Amino acid sequence: MNAYQPLNCDLHDYLEIACMHGYRVLIELLEGPSFEALALTTRTTASKEEFLVVQGEAGQQDLRLDRLQAITPLNAGASFGRIVLADSYCAS
């Protein structure tokens, strides 16, 4: 896998909100198909790679944040709409 590119800190809040409220989200990946999943939590490894942990049809998955194109909450009344992440990574 390529070197991790940290997500712009301003966008982290949206991921945390999705997890805190247990939003079902449409996840668009940079490579691969889009899918729906329940946002559970975020986690950071000792090497500072960050992940969104979701529960979907394929079970629980850890999605590295720099592999995400966008997320869209699917819950009625969600506090935000589609968030594009792909162009929002910090330079190393």
ABEGO torsion letter per residue (X at the ends): XBBBBBBBAAAAAAAAAAAAAGBBBBBBBABEBBBBBBBABBBBBAAGBBBBBBBBAAEBBBBBAAABABBBBABBGBABBBBBAAAABBBX
